[in-house]
């Protein structure tokens, strides 16, 4: 039986979870209270206000779904989609492919377009897909593709989606709080994230936000949402002033998110974005000097997720294991097309520090031949 | 902005969450590590082993779903049901009605039978429903109905379900670890629970277990599970030896469950069941002496959930508020048919102590006219 007091801490530099600030762990360990306790309802109000600030939105329907980032993805899809609805999914990696799968299970009539791994879509390509196979009720895309390290140009894509009368569904699991995300500025209709990336909170909740247009679509559905657990028409009545019981909220996880959001806003979003960019540049120089090769289009490289091919002839799995065993540094394996060929090195939230960058580069100097 | 360090602790005597042992809060605050870290995978193995002990099963497919109890309900339903499958749902309160809703959303051809609130089904009634409208692929029932405080006689019901060739789906959200639950002994095919009741862990995870027969049904589905997030055919490959990434597990919540399960097994299930029964008897005497009236059939009264009508002429909401504000004691409001008429008083896990019983009775003496 594992003795939890003997867990060896790690420097978390994979695709998430990232390192968690001790303040967040301390918050999570506060006494559990009831999900209808006025004290807890105030905490939910705080979380909504802080999520609005981090998402840069005034959307009223902004809350934390009681599940991981993929539950947030499913929540956005199943609330907007009814069986037979047309949806365009833009696939540029594993998480775009996941969204396609989720949409098909929800009964959407899915058209998928794709670009090679590491590349991004142009607004023209989206417009062409809409012209050829649309119009679509929903267009879904992953802002920061965690499997490739590339950022999609959301703002221009949003324009063509809205010109066609569609709703834009955006995955910001990896990008939120680590680079600019502008839900209102970009006119995003449904947006979800995860807690364990640049928010540096343990995994377990998924912040989501819905525009007024998305709320209208939800309010005017002809069919019930396929998932009871993720049905926003009910969940909104718990987070809203009605305070109707839906499910028992994960109390202590919400404490953790509350504290993590406070830390993000204390630092300030522009400073936080700049810190992620700066640490990324330092890591990139160091990795390239050591023979690693970035896999994403350089113009669209994410700061917080670095997908890199190892120098020729190295076995990624054994080196990754040595980093973990000898240096307690976790980096992520490649996923999908990059499996066995690449690492995904995260610089997310509390893990985007000089100490992390230098720690990893020094460890690499010790383990590389 | 709420200062989390100033949260006023409560004595949690509602329908859950229950009081959490400080050991569990401490475990939850251990450093977050990765979801594929060998240390964490050992913790998952431990959790499976301990859940098997608590569910009293040797089912291989036993794990904690990354969501609250209602996510576990949905996970059981959507994995067993394909669109058009016939399902019988036995409704004896709010949570049976919820299961019916979940099953309908999953596309089941649902037959629902009901008994008056506080009553239980007989095996004959289930047999009759099966004869009239069956056979059913799945029969779903809530063991301990949290809205009424009545326990259904699962063992005899299980026999008629299996005689008809159906699968038995059982909700043990409120009963698990507070009264006998025998997944193998009762031949239950799919069973889910929640962490925040008699396991006395914060809410956020849902223990589930599936029999070999249920596993066969899942393996031989013609259609994909409607929910990607809850698809056991993928989740089992993360909890199993394949360790395939599905979604990022809620790391720290699993630490908490690990410690909560250790505490349950240290006490031992029979001792724990007996403790719940003993505290219930003391509470019952005290409440009845003060003019409260139990609402469930006395033969089937749950120990851990006491649904009681208040003495005539009392306003339940204002008295409940006084208990919370003046004594920091939380009891639950009535749900559904009992809304405004009853309280639901929980004696669950760490909240099933002499201190809780006496604390509540003393507080009542102070606030009752």
Contacts between the chains, C-beta under 8 A, distances in Angstrom:
chain1	res1	chain2	res2	distance
A	1	B	46	5.6
A	1	B	262	7.3
A	2	B	39	7.2
A	2	B	42	5.1
A	2	B	43	5.2
A	2	B	46	5.4
A	2	B	258	7.1
A	4	B	27	4.9
A	4	B	30	5.3
A	4	B	43	7.5
A	4	B	255	5.6
A	4	B	258	6.4
A	4	B	259	6.4
A	5	B	30	7.4
A	7	B	30	5.2
A	7	B	31	6.2
A	7	B	33	6.4
A	7	B	39	5.8
A	8	B	33	8.0
A	8	B	39	6.5
A	9	B	31	4.1
A	9	B	33	7.3
A	10	B	31	7.5
A	10	B	33	5.3
A	10	B	34	6.7
A	10	B	37	6.7
A	12	B	32	7.1
A	12	B	33	7.3
A	12	B	34	6.3
A	14	B	34	5.7
A	16	B	248	6.2
A	17	B	32	5.1
A	17	B	33	7.7
A	17	B	34	6.4
A	17	B	35	7.2
A	17	B	248	6.6
A	17	B	251	6.2
A	19	B	32	7.4
A	20	B	31	7.1
A	20	B	32	4.6
A	25	B	29	4.3
A	25	B	30	7.7
A	25	B	31	7.3
A	25	B	32	7.7
A	25	B	252	7.6
A	26	B	29	6.5
A	27	B	4	4.9
A	28	B	28	5.7
A	28	B	29	5.9
A	28	B	252	6.4
A	29	B	25	4.3
A	29	B	26	6.5
A	29	B	28	5.9
A	29	B	29	3.9
A	30	B	4	5.3
A	30	B	5	7.4
A	30	B	7	5.2
A	30	B	25	7.7
A	31	B	7	6.2
A	31	B	9	4.1
A	31	B	10	7.5
A	31	B	20	7.1
A	31	B	25	7.3
A	32	B	12	7.1
A	32	B	17	5.1
A	32	B	19	7.4
A	32	B	20	4.5
A	32	B	25	7.7
A	32	B	196	7.7
A	32	B	202	4.8
A	32	B	203	8.0
A	33	B	7	6.4
A	33	B	8	7.9
A	33	B	9	7.3
A	33	B	10	5.2
A	33	B	12	7.3
A	33	B	17	7.7
A	33	B	330	7.5
A	34	B	10	6.7
A	34	B	12	6.3
A	34	B	14	5.7
A	34	B	17	6.4
A	34	B	330	4.9
A	35	B	17	7.2
A	35	B	203	7.3
A	36	B	333	8.0
A	37	B	10	6.7
A	37	B	324	7.4
A	37	B	330	6.6
A	39	B	2	7.2
A	39	B	7	5.8
A	39	B	8	6.5
A	42	B	2	5.1
A	43	B	2	5.2
A	43	B	4	7.6
A	46	B	1	5.5
A	46	B	2	5.4
A	66	B	67	5.9
A	66	B	68	5.6
A	66	B	71	7.4
A	66	B	204	7.1
A	67	B	66	5.9
A	67	B	67	4.7
A	67	B	71	6.7
A	67	B	229	6.4
A	68	B	66	5.6
A	68	B	229	7.9
A	68	B	247	4.9
A	68	B	248	5.4
A	68	B	249	7.6
A	68	B	250	6.5
A	69	B	247	7.2
A	69	B	248	6.9
A	70	B	228	6.9
A	70	B	229	5.3
A	70	B	246	8.0
A	70	B	247	4.2
A	71	B	66	7.4
A	71	B	67	6.7
A	71	B	229	4.9
A	71	B	247	7.7
A	74	B	227	6.5
A	74	B	228	5.9
A	74	B	229	4.8
A	98	B	228	7.0
A	101	B	224	7.9
A	101	B	228	5.7
A	102	B	228	4.6
A	104	B	224	7.6
A	105	B	224	5.5
A	105	B	225	7.1
A	105	B	226	5.4
A	105	B	227	6.9
A	105	B	228	5.7
A	106	B	226	7.5
A	194	B	248	7.0
A	196	B	32	7.7
A	196	B	248	5.9
A	196	B	251	8.0
A	202	B	32	4.9
A	202	B	250	6.8
A	202	B	251	5.5
A	202	B	252	4.2
A	202	B	253	7.6
A	203	B	32	8.0
A	203	B	35	7.3
A	203	B	248	4.4
A	203	B	249	6.7
A	203	B	250	5.2
A	203	B	251	6.0
A	204	B	66	7.2
A	204	B	204	6.0
A	204	B	250	3.5
A	204	B	251	8.0
A	204	B	252	7.3
A	204	B	253	5.4
A	224	B	101	7.9
A	224	B	104	7.6
A	224	B	105	5.5
A	225	B	105	7.2
A	226	B	105	5.5
A	226	B	106	7.5
A	226	B	226	5.6
A	226	B	227	7.6
A	227	B	74	6.5
A	227	B	105	6.9
A	227	B	226	7.6
A	227	B	227	6.0
A	228	B	70	6.9
A	228	B	73	8.0
A	228	B	74	5.9
A	228	B	98	7.0
A	228	B	101	5.7
A	228	B	102	4.6
A	228	B	105	5.8
A	229	B	67	6.4
A	229	B	68	7.9
A	229	B	70	5.2
A	229	B	71	4.9
A	229	B	73	8.0
A	229	B	74	4.8
A	245	B	335	7.3
A	246	B	70	7.9
A	247	B	68	4.9
A	247	B	69	7.2
A	247	B	70	4.2
A	247	B	71	7.6
A	248	B	16	6.2
A	248	B	17	6.6
A	248	B	68	5.4
A	248	B	69	7.0
A	248	B	194	7.1
A	248	B	196	5.9
A	248	B	203	4.5
A	249	B	68	7.6
A	249	B	203	6.8
A	250	B	68	6.5
A	250	B	202	6.8
A	250	B	203	5.2
A	250	B	204	3.5
A	250	B	253	7.2
A	251	B	17	6.2
A	251	B	196	8.0
A	251	B	202	5.5
A	251	B	203	6.0
A	251	B	204	7.9
A	252	B	25	7.6
A	252	B	28	6.4
A	252	B	202	4.3
A	252	B	204	7.3
A	252	B	253	8.0
A	252	B	256	7.6
A	253	B	202	7.6
A	253	B	204	5.4
A	253	B	250	7.1
A	253	B	252	8.0
A	253	B	253	6.6
A	255	B	4	5.7
A	256	B	252	7.6
A	258	B	2	7.1
A	258	B	4	6.4
A	259	B	4	6.4
A	262	B	1	7.3
A	324	B	37	7.4
A	330	B	33	7.5
A	330	B	34	4.9
A	330	B	37	6.5
A	335	B	245	7.3
